[in-house]
Amino acid sequence: MANSGVQRFRLPDVGEGLVDAEILQWYVKPGDRVEVNQMICEIETAKAAVELPSPFAGTVTELLVEEGATVDVGTPIIAVDDGTGGDGPGDGAAEETEEREKPLVGYGEKAASTKRRPRRRPAPAEAAANGGTAAPPAEPAPAPEPAPAVPEQAAPAGPVLTKPPVRKLAKDLGVDLRSVTPTGEGGLVTREDVRRTAEGEPAAAPVAAEAEVPTPVAPAPAADRSALEERIPVKGVRKRTAAAMVSSAFTAPHVTEFLQVDVTKTMKAVRRLRERPEFAGVKVSPLLLVARALLTAVRRHPEVNAAWDEQAQEIVVKHYVNLGIAAATDLGLVVPNVKDAHAKPLPELAQSLQELTETARAGKTSPADMTGGTITITNVGVFGVDAGTPILNPGEAAILAFGQIRDMPWAHKGELKLRKVTTLSLSFDHRLVDGELGSKVLRDIGAFLEDPEGTALSWG
């Protein structure tokens, strides 16, 4: 009979209609005390990586899902004893708890294979998980793996900083990332850190701002080339992005137009904005004025901020702008958006863009910030790229690519001078946006960036 005080926390839908998520990392283990709203694990959904808070206070009795497992929404993932009940038959509260803990449809026997079987840092109480007798606390049972035991270390309060391939390597080698001493820049756990821990070697001194140099590998025979290949599971954010891009590319007829622009005045305006008190503590970059240019063009040509309703066979023009900013992260490409960007004054827009990009790069974008976008900017210039043909986000009519800003010879006031020049690329859905409208939008964006202060005054 289950303890009546044991509460089971079911995986919630942390977004809009999500169906499953992967358990990336547990922050707690059986025997730990947790409080309400204490972060207990990190999960990756189809939209973002997020941390889950505990809805209960009490003692963790069991982790029901292993790290790396993907489970459906509604599946119990952790059991917490809140200390309110007792054991034994005839306890009505216990029967009620058992009823509440019955698995959802599709769960049940299959869940037995997903229950957490400790492979490292085993607690004495866990030794009897498969029907055996628990060892006395003073004499822990030896680890079942032949690899050397990992020294016990205090788990960090937050998530371990590492990349998905390294996280997979640690899982394959049976290494607890929380026990690894990071040597990468900014506390990043590297492949070598994981391998050293697995082999029981002492940690190397942390490397400051140095790129990890791969160990040379001798050429392998053709038959053994698979040993030199790395396979990365396509799931979570990366899987959803791939599916969305394929759907967009083969559903919406794409057209891309290009425009080179002299942005010398934009760069001067950026420097002046950085000196103004209302921008203190906020990052001011050319992207801010590119965003303002796009918002201005949308105000002049609202039909470009639209969506195609296939079922109703209607074009839906949206008189609000949720501005998407494409960001490359360790989880893959994500496109969070600034809600109601059209209504924000420039300092507030700058603050929103900064918070959005910082949160995305930390892998903590909320699902709410990933939905509802109406038009997008992708800044390919940060990678040293001049231009591209960006693919539309599903449900949007246009996307603007902002290329790198370069010193180029340019005809200015009848003379050839060295000016700051960039290339803009506008991709649009030809069902909603014809060539005339797309050209006008791109022209207006370019005109704003050629003279942001003068254009803003003349256009209002």
Residue pairs with C-beta under 8 A, 6 or more apart in sequence:
1 87
1 88
1 89
1 91
1 94
1 98
2 94
2 97
2 98
2 101
3 61
3 81
3 85
3 86
3 87
3 94
3 97
4 84
4 85
4 86
4 87
4 91
4 93
4 94
4 96
4 97
5 58
5 81
5 82
5 83
5 84
5 85
5 86
5 97
6 61
6 79
6 80
6 81
6 82
6 85
6 97
6 101
7 55
7 56
7 58
7 79
7 80
7 81
7 82
7 97
8 64
8 76
8 78
8 79
8 80
8 100
8 101
9 40
9 52
9 54
9 55
9 56
9 76
9 77
9 78
9 79
9 80
10 73
10 74
10 75
10 76
10 77
10 104
11 21
11 43
11 71
11 72
11 73
11 74
11 75
11 76
11 77
12 52
12 73
13 73
14 21
14 43
14 45
14 50
14 52
14 367
15 45
15 46
15 47
15 48
15 367
15 368
15 370
15 371
16 367
16 368
16 371
18 45
18 46
18 47
18 73
18 367
19 72
19 73
20 45
20 46
20 70
20 71
20 72
20 73
21 43
21 44
21 45
21 70
21 71
21 73
22 43
22 44
22 68
22 69
22 70
22 235
22 236
23 41
23 42
23 43
23 65
23 66
23 67
23 68
23 69
23 70
23 71
23 77
24 41
24 42
24 43
24 44
24 49
24 67
24 68
24 159
24 167
25 41
25 42
25 67
25 159
25 160
25 177
25 178
26 40
26 41
26 63
26 67
26 116
27 39
27 40
27 41
27 42
27 155
27 157
27 158
27 159
28 34
28 40
28 41
28 60
28 63
28 78
29 60
29 63
29 121
29 123
30 60
30 61
30 62
30 63
30 123
30 125
30 126
31 59
31 60
31 123
31 125
32 59
32 60
33 58
33 59
33 60
34 40
34 54
34 56
34 57
34 58
34 59
34 60
34 80
35 54
35 57
36 53
36 54
36 55
36 56
36 57
37 53
37 54
38 53
38 54
39 51
39 52
39 53
39 54
39 158
40 52
40 53
40 54
40 60
40 78
41 51
41 52
41 77
41 78
42 49
42 50
42 51
42 52
42 159
43 49
43 50
43 51
43 52
44 235
44 236
44 237
44 331
45 236
45 237
45 367
46 236
46 237
46 239
46 240
47 237
47 240
47 334
47 365
47 367
47 370
47 371
48 237
48 331
48 334
48 363
48 364
48 365
48 366
48 367
48 370
49 236
49 237
49 331
49 363
49 364
50 364
50 366
50 367
51 159
51 364
54 78
54 80
56 80
56 82
57 80
57 82
58 80
58 81
58 82
58 83
59 80
59 81
59 83
60 78
60 79
60 80
61 79
61 80
61 81
62 78
62 79
62 115
62 116
63 77
63 78
63 115
63 116
64 75
64 76
64 77
64 78
64 79
64 111
64 114
64 115
64 116
65 71
65 75
65 77
65 78
65 114
65 115
65 116
66 114
66 115
66 116
66 117
67 171
68 168
68 171
69 114
70 235
71 77
71 114
72 104
72 106
72 107
74 104
74 107
75 103
75 104
75 107
75 111
76 101
76 103
76 107
76 111
85 91
85 93
85 94
85 97
86 94
87 94
88 94
103 111
117 129
118 126
118 129
119 144
119 145
119 174
120 143
120 145
120 150
120 174
120 175
120 176
120 179
121 150
121 152
121 176
121 179
122 140
122 141
122 143
124 134
124 135
124 136
124 137
124 140
124 141
125 134
126 134
127 133
127 134
127 135
127 141
128 134
135 141
142 149
143 149
145 174
147 173
147 174
147 198
147 199
147 200
148 199
148 200
150 175
150 176
150 179
150 197
151 179
152 179
153 178
153 179
155 178
156 178
160 177
160 178
160 180
160 182
160 189
161 182
161 184
161 186
161 187
161 188
161 189
162 170
162 177
162 182
162 188
162 189
162 190
163 188
163 330
164 232
164 330
164 331
165 191
165 230
165 232
166 189
166 190
166 191
166 194
167 177
168 232
168 233
169 191
169 194
169 195
170 176
170 177
170 180
170 189
170 194
173 194
173 195
173 198
174 198
175 194
175 197
175 198
177 189
177 194
179 197
180 189
180 193
180 194
180 197
181 193
181 197
181 203
182 188
182 189
182 190
182 193
182 206
183 190
183 192
183 193
183 203
183 204
183 205
183 206
183 207
184 190
184 193
184 206
184 207
184 212
185 207
185 208
185 209
185 210
190 212
191 212
192 204
192 212
193 203
193 204
196 202
196 203
196 204
197 203
217 228
220 227
220 228
234 242
236 331
236 332
237 329
237 331
237 332
237 333
237 334
238 331
238 332
241 332
241 333
241 334
244 393
244 394
245 391
247 394
248 391
248 392
248 393
248 394
249 391
251 394
252 308
252 392
252 429
252 430
252 431
253 429
253 430
253 431
254 389
254 391
254 392
254 427
254 428
254 429
254 430
255 427
255 428
255 430
255 433
255 435
255 438
256 389
256 390
256 425
256 426
256 427
256 428
257 425
257 426
257 435
257 438
257 439
257 442
258 387
258 423
258 424
258 425
259 423
259 424
259 426
259 442
259 443
259 445
259 446
260 421
260 422
260 423
260 424
261 421
261 422
261 423
261 424
261 446
261 449
261 450
262 410
262 412
262 419
262 420
262 421
262 450
263 286
263 405
263 420
263 421
263 422
263 449
263 450
264 419
264 420
265 450
265 451
265 452
265 453
266 286
266 289
266 420
266 449
266 450
266 452
267 286
267 405
267 420
269 289
269 452
269 453
270 284
270 285
270 286
270 288
270 289
273 279
273 284
273 288
273 346
274 284
278 347
279 347
279 350
282 347
282 350
282 351
282 354
283 350
283 354
284 350
286 402
286 405
286 422
287 325
287 353
287 377
287 379
287 402
288 346
288 349
288 350
288 353
289 448
289 449
289 452
290 377
290 379
290 400
290 402
290 445
290 449
291 323
291 325
291 341
291 349
291 353
291 377
292 346
292 349
292 448
292 452
292 456
293 444
293 445
293 448
293 449
293 452
294 323
294 375
294 377
294 400
294 445
295 321
295 323
295 341
295 342
296 444
296 445
296 448
296 455
296 456
296 459
297 304
297 441
297 444
297 445
297 448
298 304
298 305
298 321
298 342
298 375
298 441
299 342
300 440
300 444
300 459
301 437
301 440
301 441
301 444
302 317
302 318
302 319
303 315
303 317
303 432
303 433
303 437
304 375
304 397
304 398
304 428
304 432
304 433
304 437
304 438
304 441
305 317
305 318
305 319
305 321
305 374
305 375
305 397
305 398
306 315
306 316
306 317
306 318
306 397
306 432
306 433
307 315
307 316
307 318
307 374
307 395
307 396
307 397
307 432
308 315
308 316
308 395
308 397
308 429
308 431
308 432
309 315
309 316
315 431
315 432
318 374
320 340
320 342
320 343
320 374
321 340
321 341
321 342
321 374
321 375
322 337
322 338
322 339
322 340
322 341
322 372
322 373
322 374
323 337
323 338
323 341
323 342
323 373
323 374
323 375
323 376
323 377
324 335
324 336
324 337
324 373
324 374
324 375
324 376
324 377
324 393
324 396
325 335
325 336
325 337
325 338
325 353
325 356
325 357
325 360
325 376
325 377
325 378
325 379
326 333
326 334
326 335
326 376
326 377
326 378
326 379
326 390
327 333
327 334
327 335
327 336
327 356
327 357
327 360
327 361
329 360
329 361
329 363
330 363
331 363
334 360
334 365
334 370
335 370
335 373
335 376
335 393
336 356
336 359
336 360
336 365
336 369
336 370
337 356
337 369
337 370
337 372
337 373
337 374
337 376
338 344
338 349
338 352
338 353
338 356
339 369
339 372
341 349
341 352
344 352
356 365
356 369
359 365
359 366
359 369
373 393
373 395
373 396
374 396
375 396
375 397
375 398
375 399
375 400
376 390
376 392
376 393
376 396
376 398
376 399
376 400
377 399
377 400
377 401
377 402
378 388
378 390
378 399
378 400
378 401
378 402
379 401
379 402
380 387
380 388
380 390
380 401
380 402
380 403
380 404
381 402
381 403
381 404
381 405
381 422
382 404
383 404
384 404
385 403
385 404
386 403
386 404
386 406
386 423
387 401
387 403
387 423
387 424
387 425
388 401
388 403
388 425
389 401
389 425
389 427
390 399
390 400
390 401
390 425
390 427
391 399
391 427
392 398
392 399
392 427
392 428
392 429
393 399
396 429
397 428
397 429
397 432
397 433
398 426
398 427
398 428
398 429
398 433
398 438
398 441
399 426
399 427
399 428
400 424
400 425
400 426
400 445
401 424
401 425
401 426
401 427
402 422
402 424
403 422
403 423
403 424
403 425
404 422
405 420
405 421
405 422
406 420
406 421
406 422
407 418
407 419
407 420
407 421
408 418
408 419
408 421
409 416
409 417
409 418
409 419
410 416
410 417
410 418
410 419
410 421
411 417
412 419
422 449
424 442
424 445
424 446
424 449
426 438
426 441
426 442
426 445
428 437
428 438
428 441
433 441
447 455
448 455
448 456
448 459
